[in-house]
C-alpha cells in the first residue's frame, strides 16, 4: 500500500494527474451532495461517482479493466476528497460555490482531460479519439453526478465547461505530435484546460444556444 502511494505521488504524469483529479472531483461531487442535504452515504456516492465514472468509461472504451477495480489506492483517494468536502461544509455556508471548490473543479477537469488523453495515446487511437477520451474522462463523472442529483447534466447547457476539456485534448495531441520532451504534452494539456476554465468562470464565458442567434430582441 505504501509503495503504491509513493508511485502515485512521484510517478509518471498519468499517476500524478489521476491523483489530483480523483481528490478534486470527489470533493466537488460530495459538495453537491451536501448542498442537496444527502446523508453521508449519499454524499460519498455522489462524490465517488464524480471522481470515477469518467475514468471507468474511458477504460471500458479502450478495453481494459477500470483502474478503480485494480488498486485500493484509487478508492482511498476518492474518499480523501469526500472527507475534505465534509470538512469544508463545517466552516463554509455553501461549499459547492466556494472558491476552493470552483478551483478544485477546474483542476480536476484539467487533470482528467490529461489522463484521458494519455490513455488514448497509449492505446494508439486517432486524434479524434484522443480528444474524445480526454473530454469523456473529464466530464463523464460530473454528468453522471447530475443524473444522481435528478437534474439535466450541466455540460449540455451554455456553461463553458466541456469545451475546456476539448481544447485541452486538442493541445495534447498537437504537442505530442510535435514530439517535445517527455511529459510536455501532459503539462500543456493540463495548463490549457485549467487556464481556460478559470478564465471562463471569471469572464462568464458560455457556449451560445440557438436562441441566442434567433432572438429578435
N, C-alpha and C positions, 0 to 999 in steps of 0.2 A: 504493500500500500504506500509506504514512504517513498520507495523507488519510483512508483508511478507518479506520485505527486511532484517529485523532483523533475521527472521527464516532462510533465505538463507545463511546469513553471519555467523551465530553462531549455526546453527542447526546440523543435523546429517551428517555423512560422504557423503551421496549422495548429499545433498544440497550444501555442500562446493565444492565437486568435480565438480558438474554440473555448479556452478557459474564460477569456474576457466576455465572450458572447453569452456563455451559459449563465454566468453570475449576473450580468447586466440584464438579460431578458427575463430571467427568473424574478429579479427584483421588480421589473416593470409589470410583468403579468400579475405577480402577487399584490402589487399596489392597486391594480384594477379590481382584484377580488376583494380587497379590504374596503375599497370605496363602495362596492356593492353589498357590503355587510355580510359576506360569506363567512361560514365558520372556518376554523383553522384548516380542516381537511380541504374545504373548497378553495381556500386561498392557495394551499400547496398545489392542488390540481391545476388551477389556472396558471400559477407561476411556472410549474414544471412543463405544462403544455406549451407555454410561450417559449420556453427555453429549448424544448426538444423536438417539437413536431416538424419544424423546418428541416432540421438535420436528419431526422428519420426519413422524411420524404426524399431528401437528397440521396441518402444511402440506398434506398429502395430503387431509385431511378438508375443508379449505377451498379445495381445488382450486387450489393454487399450487405452484410449483417450490420444493422444500425449500431453505432458506437455506444449508445446508451445501454445496449444489451451485452456489451463486451467488457465493460470495466465499471466497478463500483464508484470510481472517482468521478464519473460523469454525474451520477445522481447526487453525489456529495456536493459538487459544485453548484448544482441547481438548488439544493436545499440551503446553501450559504446565501444565495440571492434571495430566497424566500425569507430567511431569517432577517436579512438586512431590511427588507421591506417592512416586516413586523416591527423592528426596532424604530425605523423612521416614523411609522404610524403613531408611535407613542408620543413623539415630540412634534410631529407636524400635523396640521389640520387636514390638509389634502395632499397626502404623499404622492399620489399619481400625477399631480400637476406641479409638483415642486421642481425647482431647477435641477436638483440631484437626479430625479427620475427622468426628466427630459434629456439631460446629458447622457445618462446611462442608456437610455433608449437609442440615442444616436450612436453611441459607442458600440452597443450590441448589434445594431444594424450594420455598422461598418465591419465588425468582426465576423459576423456570419456571412456577409456578402463575400468576404475574403476567403473564408473556409470553403464556401460553396464553389468559388472559382478554382481554388487549389484542387479540390476533389475532382472537379470536372476536367481540369487539365491533366491530372494523373490518370484519369480514365481514358484519355485520348479522344474526347468527343470534339465536335465542331465549335467554332467561335460562338455560334448561336447557343449551343449547349452550355458553354461556359457562362454566358450572360444569364441564361435561363436558370441554371442551378444556383448561381450567385443570388439571383432575385428570390427564388423559391426558398433557399436556405435562410435568407434574411427576413422575409415577410411571412413565411408559412406559419410559424408559431403564433405570431400576433393575429393573423387572420382566424386561425382555429380558436384562439382565446376569445375573440369577439363572438364567435358562434356559441361558445360556452356561456358567454355573458348575455346571450339572447339578443344580439344586435347584428346588423349587417357589417361585414369586415370593413374597417375604415379605409383600407387601402384601395377600395373601389370608389371612394368618394374623391373630393377635389383636393385632399391634402397631398403635398409634395413629399411622398414618403417612399413608395416602391420605386419611383423614378430615380431616387438617390442610389439605390442598390443596382439598378440597371446601368447607370453611368459608372458606378464603381466597377462592375463586372466588365464593362467595355474597356475601362482604363487598365484593368488587369490583363486582358487579352492583348492590348496594344503593347504594353511594356514587356510582357512575357514573349511576345513575338519578336521584339527587337533584340531580346537576349541580354539584358543588363545583368548586374550582379545578382547572385542567389538571394532570394527573398525580396528583391526590389519590386517585383510586381505586387507582392502582398502588401508592402508598405504603401505603395502608390494607391492601390485599391482602397485600403482602409482610410488613408488620408483624404482621398477624393470623396468617399462616401460620407464620412463623419463631417467634413467641412461643408459640403453641400447641404446636408441635413440641418446643421446648426444655423447656417445662413438662411435656409428656407423657413425655419422656425422664427428667427428674429425678424425677417423681412416679410413674413406672411405670404410666402410663395404658395401657389396652388396650380393644379392641372385644370385647365378650363373645361367646363361641360358644354354640351351642345347649346344649352340655354344661354350661355354667355355670348354666343355668336348670333343667335336668333332673336335675342331680346331687342325690342324696338325702343326701349327707354334709354 
